[in-house]
Amino acid sequence: MVIGFILLSGEGILVHRRLAGRCRANGKLVHLSVQAAALGFGLIGVWAKFKGKDGIVSNFYSLHSWIGLSSVLLLASQCLIGFISMWHRTEGWRTRPAVLPWHVFFGLYAFGLAVTAAETGLQEKLTFLQARRGGPARKSREVTLINSIGIALAILPAFVILAAISPRHREGQITKFINSKDAENGKSHV
């Protein structure tokens, strides 16, 4: 789930910015494809829990499971609404300007929910490991690994969201740093 859902979802967010200056249709297609792949991995993870030996109720009881299910459902609705309003040409021209800010917001929110689900899942796993009799010691390799993954997951959204909302990477905006002098008053401009 971390590699398939979170990392691919983050790449899907960033790929639209990276390919913004090039062919728009290709950028949208790659964005949609990567997000659809991330959604597929998320659905496989949820399906694995639904197919659990004890049924739905025994597997969806914690905050981790509810946040994770919410993030997968939100990403699924994002893919559907994004396809209809941004990709599908007949409806998209009228609805795109109104939907785009909400699409960006809820896309970043779904990504944040996925990271939150992973963090709560790591904490849940650590709690289960330490609650077992003879569980890992506080300074064991398992605990270090779980904490390291948790720190990396806490840092990842900062980079993804910063790159996604940064004006320097926005489509249609070219930011150049030019050091020149104004001809009239001789002041330098950056």
C-alpha positions as CSV (number, residue, x, y, z in Angstrom):
1,M,0.0,0.0,0.0
2,V,2.8,2.4,0.8
3,I,4.6,1.9,-2.5
4,G,1.6,1.2,-4.7
5,F,-0.8,3.7,-3.3
6,I,1.1,6.5,-1.6
7,L,4.2,6.8,-3.8
8,L,2.3,6.4,-7.1
9,S,-0.3,8.9,-6.0
10,G,2.5,11.4,-5.1
11,E,4.1,10.7,-8.5
12,G,0.7,11.2,-10.2
13,I,0.4,14.6,-8.5
14,L,3.9,15.6,-9.6
15,V,3.9,14.3,-13.1
16,H,1.2,16.8,-14.1
17,R,3.5,19.7,-13.0
18,R,6.6,18.2,-14.6
19,L,4.9,17.7,-18.0
20,A,3.0,21.0,-17.9
21,G,5.3,22.9,-20.3
22,R,5.2,20.0,-22.8
23,C,2.2,18.5,-24.5
24,R,-0.8,19.1,-22.3
25,A,-2.7,16.0,-23.5
26,N,0.2,13.7,-22.8
27,G,0.6,15.3,-19.3
28,K,-3.0,14.7,-18.5
29,L,-2.9,11.1,-19.9
30,V,0.2,10.2,-17.8
31,H,-1.4,11.9,-14.7
32,L,-4.6,10.0,-15.2
33,S,-2.8,6.7,-15.8
34,V,-0.5,7.0,-12.8
35,Q,-3.4,8.0,-10.5
36,A,-5.5,5.1,-11.9
37,A,-2.6,2.7,-11.1
38,A,-2.4,4.1,-7.6
39,L,-6.2,3.6,-7.2
40,G,-5.8,0.1,-8.4
41,F,-3.2,-0.7,-5.7
42,G,-5.4,1.0,-3.1
43,L,-8.4,-1.1,-4.2
44,I,-6.4,-4.3,-4.0
45,G,-5.4,-3.4,-0.5
46,V,-8.9,-2.8,0.6
47,W,-10.1,-5.9,-1.2
48,A,-7.5,-8.0,0.7
49,K,-9.0,-6.7,4.0
50,F,-12.6,-7.4,2.8
51,K,-11.6,-10.9,1.9
52,G,-10.1,-11.5,5.4
53,K,-10.9,-14.7,7.2
54,D,-13.0,-12.9,9.9
55,G,-15.1,-10.7,7.6
56,I,-15.5,-7.0,7.1
57,V,-16.3,-5.9,10.7
58,S,-13.2,-7.5,12.2
59,N,-10.9,-5.8,9.7
60,F,-12.5,-2.4,9.6
61,Y,-12.6,-1.3,13.2
62,S,-9.7,1.0,13.7
63,L,-9.0,4.6,12.8
64,H,-6.3,3.4,10.4
65,S,-8.9,1.3,8.4
66,W,-11.5,4.1,8.2
67,I,-9.0,6.7,7.1
68,G,-7.5,4.4,4.6
69,L,-10.9,3.4,3.2
70,S,-11.8,7.1,3.0
71,S,-8.6,8.0,1.1
72,V,-9.3,5.2,-1.4
73,L,-12.9,6.3,-1.9
74,L,-11.8,9.9,-2.3
75,L,-9.2,9.1,-4.8
76,A,-11.7,7.0,-6.8
77,S,-14.1,10.0,-6.9
78,Q,-11.2,12.2,-7.9
79,C,-10.4,9.9,-10.8
80,L,-14.0,9.8,-11.9
81,I,-14.6,13.6,-11.6
82,G,-11.2,14.4,-13.1
83,F,-11.9,12.2,-16.1
84,I,-15.4,13.7,-16.7
85,S,-14.4,17.3,-16.2
86,M,-10.8,17.5,-17.3
87,W,-10.3,14.7,-19.8
88,H,-13.7,14.2,-21.4
89,R,-13.9,16.9,-24.0
90,T,-17.6,17.5,-24.3
91,E,-18.3,18.2,-20.6
92,G,-14.9,19.4,-19.7
93,W,-14.9,22.8,-21.4
94,R,-17.8,24.1,-19.4
95,T,-17.0,22.6,-16.0
96,R,-13.2,22.7,-16.0
97,P,-12.7,26.3,-14.5
98,A,-15.1,25.6,-11.7
99,V,-13.9,22.1,-10.9
100,L,-10.1,22.6,-11.2
101,P,-9.5,24.3,-7.8
102,W,-11.6,21.7,-6.0
103,H,-9.9,18.9,-7.9
104,V,-6.5,20.1,-6.8
105,F,-7.6,20.6,-3.2
106,F,-9.3,17.2,-2.9
107,G,-6.5,15.5,-4.7
108,L,-3.9,16.8,-2.2
109,Y,-6.3,16.0,0.6
110,A,-6.7,12.4,-0.6
111,F,-2.9,12.1,-0.7
112,G,-2.7,13.5,2.9
113,L,-5.3,11.1,4.0
114,A,-3.4,8.2,2.5
115,V,-0.2,9.2,4.3
116,T,-2.2,9.6,7.6
117,A,-3.6,6.1,7.1
118,A,-0.1,4.7,6.6
119,E,1.1,6.5,9.7
120,T,-1.7,5.3,11.9
121,G,-1.2,1.8,10.4
122,L,2.4,1.9,11.4
123,Q,1.5,3.0,14.9
124,E,-1.1,0.2,15.1
125,K,1.4,-2.4,14.0
126,L,3.9,-1.1,16.6
127,T,1.3,-1.2,19.3
128,F,0.4,-4.8,18.4
129,L,4.0,-5.9,18.3
130,Q,4.7,-4.3,21.7
131,A,1.5,-5.6,23.3
132,R,2.3,-9.2,22.5
133,R,4.1,-11.1,25.3
134,G,7.7,-11.2,24.4
135,G,7.2,-8.5,21.7
136,P,10.1,-6.5,20.3
137,A,12.2,-4.5,22.7
138,R,12.0,-0.7,22.4
139,K,15.4,-0.6,20.6
140,S,14.9,-3.5,18.3
141,R,15.3,-3.5,14.5
142,E,11.6,-3.8,13.9
143,V,10.9,-0.7,16.0
144,T,13.7,1.2,14.2
145,L,12.4,0.2,10.8
146,I,8.8,1.2,11.6
147,N,9.9,4.6,13.0
148,S,12.2,5.2,10.0
149,I,9.3,4.5,7.6
150,G,7.1,6.7,9.6
151,I,9.6,9.6,9.5
152,A,10.0,9.2,5.7
153,L,6.3,9.2,5.3
154,A,6.0,12.3,7.4
155,I,8.5,14.1,5.2
156,L,7.2,12.9,1.8
157,P,4.0,15.0,1.7
158,A,5.9,18.2,2.4
159,F,7.9,17.8,-0.8
160,V,4.9,16.6,-2.9
161,I,2.6,19.4,-1.7
162,L,5.3,22.1,-2.0
163,A,6.1,21.0,-5.5
164,A,2.4,20.8,-6.4
165,I,1.5,24.3,-5.2
166,S,4.7,26.1,-5.9
167,P,4.1,28.9,-8.4
168,R,7.4,28.1,-10.1
169,H,6.0,24.8,-11.3
170,R,2.5,25.9,-12.2
171,E,1.2,25.4,-15.7
172,G,1.3,28.6,-17.8
173,Q,3.6,30.5,-15.5
174,I,7.2,31.0,-16.4
175,T,9.4,32.2,-13.6
176,K,12.7,33.6,-14.8
177,F,15.3,35.2,-12.6
178,I,16.7,38.1,-14.6
179,N,19.2,40.5,-13.2
180,S,18.9,43.6,-15.3
181,K,19.1,47.3,-14.9
182,D,16.2,49.6,-15.6
183,A,17.2,52.0,-18.4
184,E,15.4,55.0,-16.8
185,N,16.6,55.0,-13.2
186,G,19.5,52.5,-13.2
187,K,18.1,50.3,-10.5
188,S,18.6,46.5,-10.6
189,H,15.6,44.2,-10.9
190,V,15.6,40.6,-9.9
